Amino acid sequence: MKQKSQELSLDRTGTGHRVCIKKLNGGRHFISRATGIGFTPGALVVVLQNYKVGPLIVYLRDTQVAIGRGEARKIIVGKEPTLCRI
């Protein structure tokens, strides 16, 4: 699947970057769980820790969240944090 140049999956985002969620790829179960945690299109995410192995730690909606690399791969983000809802 080819992605737009300004979009990438959350697992490829570096520590310290502020990104905006664009869309969620996956089945109903994943989307339901992710949106329940707060991963919704338009939400601002700050990557607190991404060592490229193991889980990512992100700041989302005033909460630190650890998310597995496989799930982070299904979250597509854009690098325009000014367009995000907080």
Buried (B, 14 or more C-beta within 10 A) or exposed (E): EEEEEEBBBBBEBEEEBBBBBBEBEBEEEBBEEBEEEBBBBEBBBBBBEBEEEEBBBBBBBEEEBEBEBEBBBBBBBBBEBEEBEE
